[in-house]
Amino acid sequence: MAEIIWYGHACFAIRGQDVTVLMDPVPKSSGYDIGNPSADIVTISHDDHGHSALDQVAEGYRLINGPGEYEIREVFIDGIQTYHDSERGAKLGRNTVYVVEIDDLIVCHLGDIGHVLTEQQTELVSPVDVLLVPAGGGPTISPSQAAEIIAQVEPGIVIPMQFRTDKGDAEREPVDGFLREMASAEHETEQRLRVRKSDIGDSARVVVLEPA
């Protein structure tokens, strides 16, 4: 079983039986306080400080910061190059999507992606059990584009991120617009998600996490 915790913005911890992966650590200036967590592996989707606040993380981790194939402590991670905008990075630069296989569960973190996936990117990302997807618009994809990516990837569970909360992301939209786009899928709100491979169904369900 893996446990997925959302700290706010694009920052998640994925805790397996023996390994913790922290993704896109967020600074206190964002309104979210991740509390100096420890992790075995830290991934960075791009170098904006809102996604790379390594000063907030306890020392002793292995850092992954860019495309490539990685294996650390029996966790397999694929970093796939994408872009932060719809113009191949001309405006906002590059972004790395990470696919993490931990305890037989496949989790994909889209980072600050600014476009729907190409056919080749979809093949590199799939299959996915849990998809972490921007849902509040702004400099990333719109809610409708998020729904399009979900249709491309066909995950079992979708967890929205980067939407307005009472703590941060005030410039983004709340999660409601994304939920309207996903109206055909059941959704629930949890403090954290504990999930096994056997929990993954044939159709996507949306789990809205509360910031830790």
C-alpha positions as CSV (number, residue, x, y, z in Angstrom):
1,M,0.0,0.0,0.0
2,A,1.1,3.5,-0.8
3,E,0.1,6.7,1.0
4,I,-0.3,10.0,-1.0
5,I,-0.2,13.3,0.9
6,W,-0.8,16.7,-0.7
7,Y,1.1,19.6,0.9
8,G,-0.4,22.2,-1.4
9,H,0.3,23.6,-4.9
10,A,2.2,20.8,-6.7
11,C,3.9,19.3,-3.7
12,F,3.1,15.6,-2.9
13,A,4.7,13.0,-0.7
14,I,4.3,9.4,-1.9
15,R,5.1,7.0,0.9
16,G,5.7,3.4,0.1
17,Q,6.5,0.6,2.5
18,D,10.2,1.5,2.7
19,V,10.7,4.6,0.6
20,T,9.3,8.2,0.5
21,V,9.2,10.3,-2.7
22,L,8.7,14.0,-2.3
23,M,7.6,15.9,-5.5
24,D,7.9,19.6,-6.2
25,P,8.6,20.9,-2.7
26,V,6.8,24.3,-2.2
27,P,8.1,27.3,-0.2
28,K,6.4,28.9,2.8
29,S,5.9,32.1,0.7
30,S,3.3,30.2,-1.2
31,G,1.1,30.0,1.9
32,Y,1.7,26.3,2.3
33,D,4.1,25.0,5.1
34,I,5.4,21.5,4.4
35,G,7.2,21.4,7.7
36,N,10.8,20.3,6.7
37,P,9.9,16.7,5.8
38,S,12.4,13.9,5.2
39,A,12.4,11.9,2.0
40,D,14.5,9.4,0.2
41,I,13.9,10.8,-3.2
42,V,13.0,14.4,-4.3
43,T,11.8,15.2,-7.8
44,I,11.7,18.7,-9.4
45,S,9.5,19.3,-12.4
46,H,11.1,22.7,-13.2
47,D,13.3,25.2,-11.5
48,D,10.7,27.8,-10.5
49,H,11.0,28.2,-6.7
50,G,7.4,27.3,-6.2
51,H,8.4,23.8,-7.4
52,S,12.0,23.5,-6.2
53,A,12.1,24.7,-2.6
54,L,14.8,22.3,-1.5
55,D,15.6,24.4,1.5
56,Q,12.3,23.1,3.0
57,V,13.4,19.5,2.9
58,A,15.6,17.7,5.4
59,E,19.0,16.7,4.1
60,G,19.8,13.1,3.0
61,Y,17.7,12.7,-0.2
62,R,18.5,11.8,-3.7
63,L,17.5,14.5,-6.2
64,I,16.0,14.0,-9.6
65,N,15.8,17.1,-11.7
66,G,15.0,16.4,-15.3
67,P,14.2,13.8,-18.0
68,G,15.7,10.3,-17.8
69,E,15.2,6.9,-16.4
70,Y,16.1,6.4,-12.7
71,E,16.1,3.5,-10.3
72,I,16.6,4.3,-6.6
73,R,15.9,1.8,-3.8
74,E,13.6,-0.3,-6.0
75,V,11.6,2.8,-7.0
76,F,11.5,3.3,-10.8
77,I,11.1,6.8,-12.1
78,D,10.8,8.0,-15.7
79,G,11.2,11.7,-16.3
80,I,9.6,12.8,-19.6
81,Q,10.3,16.2,-21.1
82,T,7.2,18.4,-21.8
83,Y,6.7,22.2,-21.8
84,H,5.3,24.8,-19.5
85,D,3.3,26.4,-22.3
86,S,1.7,25.5,-25.6
87,E,4.6,26.9,-27.7
88,R,7.2,24.3,-27.0
89,G,8.6,26.3,-24.1
90,A,9.1,29.5,-26.0
91,K,7.3,31.5,-23.3
92,L,7.7,29.6,-20.0
93,G,10.4,26.9,-20.7
94,R,10.4,23.2,-20.1
95,N,8.6,20.9,-17.7
96,T,9.3,17.4,-16.6
97,V,6.5,14.9,-16.1
98,Y,7.4,12.1,-13.7
99,V,6.1,8.5,-13.8
100,V,6.9,6.8,-10.5
101,E,6.5,3.1,-9.9
102,I,6.5,2.4,-6.1
103,D,5.1,-0.7,-4.4
104,D,3.6,-1.9,-7.8
105,L,1.6,1.4,-8.0
106,I,2.2,3.8,-10.9
107,V,1.8,7.5,-10.1
108,C,2.2,10.2,-12.7
109,H,2.9,13.8,-11.6
110,L,2.3,16.3,-14.5
111,G,4.2,19.2,-12.9
112,D,3.5,22.6,-14.6
113,I,2.5,21.1,-17.9
114,G,1.1,23.7,-20.3
115,H,-0.4,21.6,-23.1
116,V,-2.2,18.3,-23.7
117,L,0.0,15.3,-24.4
118,T,1.3,14.3,-27.8
119,E,0.7,10.7,-28.9
120,Q,4.4,9.9,-28.1
121,Q,4.2,11.4,-24.7
122,T,0.9,9.6,-24.0
123,E,2.7,6.3,-24.8
124,L,5.6,7.2,-22.5
125,V,3.3,8.1,-19.6
126,S,0.8,5.2,-19.8
127,P,-0.3,3.1,-18.1
128,V,-1.1,5.2,-15.0
129,D,-2.9,4.2,-11.8
130,V,-2.9,7.6,-10.1
131,L,-2.6,10.9,-12.0
132,L,-1.7,14.2,-10.3
133,V,-3.0,16.9,-12.5
134,P,-3.1,20.8,-12.4
135,A,-6.8,21.8,-12.1
136,G,-6.9,25.6,-11.4
137,G,-5.8,27.0,-14.8
138,G,-3.4,30.0,-14.7
139,P,0.0,29.4,-16.3
140,T,-0.7,25.7,-16.7
141,I,-3.4,23.7,-18.5
142,S,-7.0,24.7,-18.2
143,P,-9.6,22.4,-16.5
144,S,-10.8,21.3,-19.9
145,Q,-7.3,20.5,-21.0
146,A,-6.8,18.6,-17.7
147,A,-9.9,16.5,-18.6
148,E,-8.5,15.9,-22.1
149,I,-5.2,14.6,-20.6
150,I,-7.2,12.3,-18.3
151,A,-9.0,10.9,-21.3
152,Q,-5.6,10.4,-23.0
153,V,-4.0,8.6,-20.0
154,E,-7.0,6.8,-18.6
155,P,-5.9,6.6,-14.9
156,G,-7.8,4.8,-12.2
157,I,-7.6,7.7,-9.7
158,V,-7.2,11.4,-10.4
159,I,-5.9,13.9,-7.8
160,P,-6.2,17.6,-8.7
161,M,-3.5,20.0,-7.7
162,Q,-2.6,23.7,-8.2
163,F,-6.1,25.1,-7.5
164,R,-7.2,27.9,-5.2
165,T,-7.5,27.0,-1.5
166,D,-7.8,29.1,1.6
167,K,-4.1,28.7,2.1
168,G,-2.7,29.6,-1.3
169,D,-2.9,29.7,-5.2
170,A,-5.2,32.8,-4.9
171,E,-4.5,33.6,-8.6
172,R,-5.9,30.3,-9.7
173,E,-9.5,29.0,-10.0
174,P,-11.0,26.8,-7.3
175,V,-11.4,23.1,-8.0
176,D,-15.1,23.4,-8.9
177,G,-14.5,24.1,-12.6
178,F,-12.4,21.0,-12.9
179,L,-15.0,18.9,-11.1
180,R,-17.6,20.2,-13.5
181,E,-15.4,19.0,-16.4
182,M,-15.2,15.6,-14.6
183,A,-18.9,15.5,-13.8
184,S,-19.3,11.9,-15.1
185,A,-16.7,10.6,-12.6
186,E,-17.4,10.0,-8.9
187,H,-15.4,12.2,-6.6
188,E,-14.6,12.3,-2.9
189,T,-12.6,14.5,-0.5
190,E,-9.9,13.0,1.8
191,Q,-7.1,14.2,4.0
192,R,-4.7,11.7,2.4
193,L,-5.1,8.7,0.1
194,R,-4.0,5.2,1.0
195,V,-4.2,3.0,-2.1
196,R,-3.3,-0.5,-3.3
197,K,-3.0,-1.7,-6.9
198,S,-6.1,-3.7,-6.3
199,D,-8.1,-0.5,-5.5
200,I,-7.7,0.7,-9.0
201,G,-10.9,0.4,-11.0
202,D,-11.6,0.5,-14.7
203,S,-13.0,4.0,-14.7
204,A,-11.5,7.2,-13.2
205,R,-12.5,8.5,-9.9
206,V,-11.5,11.9,-8.5
207,V,-10.0,12.2,-5.1
208,V,-9.7,15.8,-3.8
209,L,-7.1,16.0,-1.1
210,E,-6.9,18.6,1.6
211,P,-3.5,20.4,2.0
212,A,-1.6,18.8,4.8
